[in-house]
Amino acid sequence: MAKASTSCMPQRFNVTVAGTPGMVPTGTVQLTDGSRTVTSAKLVKGKAILISPRLPAGTHSFTTQYGGDAHNPPAASPALVETIAQSVPCNQHLDRGKR
C-alpha cells in the first residue's frame, strides 16, 4: 500500500496488536523506517498511537514491531510504503491559516 504526504507534517500510525485469545498484549511497539527506529509507544489495552517526527522527502518503508510479552509472541506488520513529497517551506503552511 502506498500513501503520499508532505515533509512538513508528522505522520500518525494507529496500531492494534492482536494477542493470544483472552490475553491483552502489553509492552511497547516500535515504528521502523527500513532498519531505523523512528519512534515507539507503550500499548494501552493492546493499542498504541505512533507519531513520527517530520520526515525527509523521499520513499519510506514503514513497519511496526511488537516485542511480545509473557503471553503474546513477537509480531511485525507488513510494510507500508509512503512517499513524502518536499513541500513549500514549513513556515508557509503555518502562515496560510492567518490569511
PyRosetta script that sets phi, psi and omega in degrees:
from pyrosetta import init, pose_from_sequence

init()
pose = pose_from_sequence("MAKASTSCMPQRFNVTVAGTPGMVPTGTVQLTDGSRTVTSAKLVKGKAILISPRLPAGTHSFTTQYGGDAHNPPAASPALVETIAQSVPCNQHLDRGKR")
pose.set_psi(1, 137.5)
pose.set_omega(1, 179.5)
pose.set_phi(2, -119.7)
pose.set_psi(2, 145.3)
pose.set_omega(2, -179.2)
pose.set_phi(3, -136.8)
pose.set_psi(3, 147.8)
pose.set_omega(3, 178.5)
pose.set_phi(4, -119.4)
pose.set_psi(4, 140.7)
pose.set_omega(4, 175.9)
pose.set_phi(5, -154.8)
pose.set_psi(5, -179.8)
pose.set_omega(5, -178.3)
pose.set_phi(6, -107.4)
pose.set_psi(6, 160.2)
pose.set_omega(6, -174.3)
pose.set_phi(7, -72.9)
pose.set_psi(7, -12.8)
pose.set_omega(7, -178.7)
pose.set_phi(8, -80.3)
pose.set_psi(8, -17.4)
pose.set_omega(8, -172.7)
pose.set_phi(9, -107.0)
pose.set_psi(9, 134.0)
pose.set_omega(9, 171.4)
pose.set_phi(10, -63.8)
pose.set_psi(10, 155.0)
pose.set_omega(10, 179.5)
pose.set_phi(11, -104.3)
pose.set_psi(11, 140.8)
pose.set_omega(11, -179.6)
pose.set_phi(12, -113.1)
pose.set_psi(12, 131.6)
pose.set_omega(12, 178.6)
pose.set_phi(13, -124.5)
pose.set_psi(13, 120.2)
pose.set_omega(13, 175.4)
pose.set_phi(14, -91.6)
pose.set_psi(14, 125.1)
pose.set_omega(14, -174.7)
pose.set_phi(15, -120.5)
pose.set_psi(15, 134.3)
pose.set_omega(15, 171.2)
pose.set_phi(16, -126.1)
pose.set_psi(16, 127.6)
pose.set_omega(16, 177.7)
pose.set_phi(17, -101.8)
pose.set_psi(17, 120.2)
pose.set_omega(17, 177.1)
pose.set_phi(18, -86.0)
pose.set_psi(18, 117.4)
pose.set_omega(18, -175.7)
pose.set_phi(19, -99.8)
pose.set_psi(19, -171.3)
pose.set_omega(19, 174.7)
pose.set_phi(20, -61.8)
pose.set_psi(20, 137.5)
pose.set_omega(20, -179.2)
pose.set_phi(21, -50.4)
pose.set_psi(21, 130.4)
pose.set_omega(21, 179.8)
pose.set_phi(22, 83.2)
pose.set_psi(22, -3.5)
pose.set_omega(22, -178.7)
pose.set_phi(23, -121.5)
pose.set_psi(23, 121.4)
pose.set_omega(23, 179.1)
pose.set_phi(24, -84.0)
pose.set_psi(24, 124.0)
pose.set_omega(24, 179.1)
pose.set_phi(25, -60.9)
pose.set_psi(25, 140.3)
pose.set_omega(25, 177.0)
pose.set_phi(26, -126.1)
pose.set_psi(26, 167.9)
pose.set_omega(26, 178.6)
pose.set_phi(27, 109.6)
pose.set_psi(27, -149.0)
pose.set_omega(27, -177.0)
pose.set_phi(28, -126.8)
pose.set_psi(28, 160.5)
pose.set_omega(28, 172.0)
pose.set_phi(29, -122.3)
pose.set_psi(29, 148.6)
pose.set_omega(29, 178.6)
pose.set_phi(30, -118.5)
pose.set_psi(30, 144.1)
pose.set_omega(30, 171.9)
pose.set_phi(31, -102.7)
pose.set_psi(31, 125.5)
pose.set_omega(31, 178.2)
pose.set_phi(32, -118.0)
pose.set_psi(32, 150.2)
pose.set_omega(32, 174.2)
pose.set_phi(33, -118.8)
pose.set_psi(33, 99.3)
pose.set_omega(33, -170.3)
pose.set_phi(34, 67.8)
pose.set_psi(34, -122.4)
pose.set_omega(34, 179.3)
pose.set_phi(35, -99.6)
pose.set_psi(35, 1.0)
pose.set_omega(35, -176.5)
pose.set_phi(36, -96.6)
pose.set_psi(36, 128.4)
pose.set_omega(36, 175.2)
pose.set_phi(37, -74.6)
pose.set_psi(37, 126.6)
pose.set_omega(37, -178.2)
pose.set_phi(38, -93.5)
pose.set_psi(38, -45.6)
pose.set_omega(38, -179.9)
pose.set_phi(39, -164.3)
pose.set_psi(39, 169.7)
pose.set_omega(39, 175.3)
pose.set_phi(40, -145.2)
pose.set_psi(40, 162.9)
pose.set_omega(40, 179.3)
pose.set_phi(41, -152.6)
pose.set_psi(41, 152.3)
pose.set_omega(41, 177.9)
pose.set_phi(42, -80.7)
pose.set_psi(42, 138.5)
pose.set_omega(42, 175.7)
pose.set_phi(43, -74.0)
pose.set_psi(43, 138.6)
pose.set_omega(43, 172.5)
pose.set_phi(44, -125.4)
pose.set_psi(44, 114.0)
pose.set_omega(44, -176.4)
pose.set_phi(45, 55.2)
pose.set_psi(45, 37.3)
pose.set_omega(45, 176.8)
pose.set_phi(46, 81.2)
pose.set_psi(46, 7.0)
pose.set_omega(46, -178.0)
pose.set_phi(47, -128.1)
pose.set_psi(47, 154.6)
pose.set_omega(47, 177.1)
pose.set_phi(48, -151.2)
pose.set_psi(48, 155.3)
pose.set_omega(48, 172.8)
pose.set_phi(49, -116.5)
pose.set_psi(49, 121.9)
pose.set_omega(49, 178.8)
pose.set_phi(50, -106.3)
pose.set_psi(50, 126.7)
pose.set_omega(50, 178.6)
pose.set_phi(51, -119.3)
pose.set_psi(51, 119.1)
pose.set_omega(51, -178.5)
pose.set_phi(52, -81.8)
pose.set_psi(52, 156.4)
pose.set_omega(52, 168.9)
pose.set_phi(53, -71.2)
pose.set_psi(53, 174.2)
pose.set_omega(53, 173.7)
pose.set_phi(54, -58.9)
pose.set_psi(54, 139.8)
pose.set_omega(54, -175.9)
pose.set_phi(55, -113.0)
pose.set_psi(55, 150.0)
pose.set_omega(55, 177.5)
pose.set_phi(56, -68.0)
pose.set_psi(56, 154.6)
pose.set_omega(56, 176.9)
pose.set_phi(57, -60.6)
pose.set_psi(57, 147.4)
pose.set_omega(57, 178.7)
pose.set_phi(58, 135.8)
pose.set_psi(58, -174.3)
pose.set_omega(58, 179.8)
pose.set_phi(59, -95.6)
pose.set_psi(59, 132.4)
pose.set_omega(59, -178.9)
pose.set_phi(60, -123.7)
pose.set_psi(60, 144.9)
pose.set_omega(60, 178.3)
pose.set_phi(61, -118.0)
pose.set_psi(61, 101.3)
pose.set_omega(61, -175.3)
pose.set_phi(62, -94.5)
pose.set_psi(62, 139.7)
pose.set_omega(62, 168.6)
pose.set_phi(63, -136.4)
pose.set_psi(63, 157.2)
pose.set_omega(63, 171.9)
pose.set_phi(64, -111.3)
pose.set_psi(64, 142.8)
pose.set_omega(64, -177.9)
pose.set_phi(65, -122.5)
pose.set_psi(65, 131.4)
pose.set_omega(65, 174.8)
pose.set_phi(66, -115.9)
pose.set_psi(66, 127.7)
pose.set_omega(66, -174.9)
pose.set_phi(67, -81.1)
pose.set_psi(67, -7.9)
pose.set_omega(67, -179.2)
pose.set_phi(68, 87.3)
pose.set_psi(68, 171.3)
pose.set_omega(68, 174.7)
pose.set_phi(69, -147.1)
pose.set_psi(69, -167.1)
pose.set_omega(69, -176.0)
pose.set_phi(70, -62.3)
pose.set_psi(70, -23.1)
pose.set_omega(70, -175.3)
pose.set_phi(71, -119.5)
pose.set_psi(71, -7.8)
pose.set_omega(71, -175.4)
pose.set_phi(72, -130.6)
pose.set_psi(72, 133.4)
pose.set_omega(72, -178.2)
pose.set_phi(73, -75.6)
pose.set_psi(73, 159.8)
pose.set_omega(73, 173.8)
pose.set_phi(74, -59.5)
pose.set_psi(74, 154.0)
pose.set_omega(74, -179.9)
pose.set_phi(75, -151.8)
pose.set_psi(75, 160.1)
pose.set_omega(75, 176.6)
pose.set_phi(76, -141.5)
pose.set_psi(76, 148.6)
pose.set_omega(76, 178.4)
pose.set_phi(77, -87.0)
pose.set_psi(77, 161.5)
pose.set_omega(77, 168.8)
pose.set_phi(78, -67.3)
pose.set_psi(78, 160.6)
pose.set_omega(78, -179.0)
pose.set_phi(79, -70.9)
pose.set_psi(79, 142.6)
pose.set_omega(79, 170.7)
pose.set_phi(80, -113.3)
pose.set_psi(80, 115.5)
pose.set_omega(80, -179.3)
pose.set_phi(81, -91.7)
pose.set_psi(81, 126.7)
pose.set_omega(81, -178.1)
pose.set_phi(82, -130.0)
pose.set_psi(82, 133.6)
pose.set_omega(82, 176.6)
pose.set_phi(83, -100.8)
pose.set_psi(83, 119.7)
pose.set_omega(83, 178.6)
pose.set_phi(84, -97.3)
pose.set_psi(84, 119.5)
pose.set_omega(84, -179.2)
pose.set_phi(85, -91.6)
pose.set_psi(85, 141.0)
pose.set_omega(85, 173.1)
pose.set_phi(86, -72.0)
pose.set_psi(86, 126.9)
pose.set_omega(86, -178.7)
pose.set_phi(87, -110.4)
pose.set_psi(87, -173.8)
pose.set_omega(87, 174.3)
pose.set_phi(88, -60.3)
pose.set_psi(88, 161.9)
pose.set_omega(88, 179.4)
pose.set_phi(89, -51.2)
pose.set_psi(89, 142.1)
pose.set_omega(89, -172.6)
pose.set_phi(90, -56.9)
pose.set_psi(90, -35.7)
pose.set_omega(90, -178.4)
pose.set_phi(91, -66.6)
pose.set_psi(91, -22.8)
pose.set_omega(91, 176.9)
pose.set_phi(92, -70.1)
pose.set_psi(92, -30.2)
pose.set_omega(92, 175.5)
pose.set_phi(93, -64.0)
pose.set_psi(93, -40.1)
pose.set_omega(93, -179.3)
pose.set_phi(94, -68.3)
pose.set_psi(94, -36.6)
pose.set_omega(94, -178.3)
pose.set_phi(95, -67.3)
pose.set_psi(95, -28.4)
pose.set_omega(95, -176.8)
pose.set_phi(96, -59.6)
pose.set_psi(96, -36.5)
pose.set_omega(96, -178.0)
pose.set_phi(97, -71.2)
pose.set_psi(97, -13.3)
pose.set_omega(97, -177.2)
pose.set_phi(98, -89.4)
pose.set_psi(98, -11.4)
pose.set_omega(98, -175.6)
pose.set_phi(99, -82.2)
pose.dump_pdb("model.pdb")
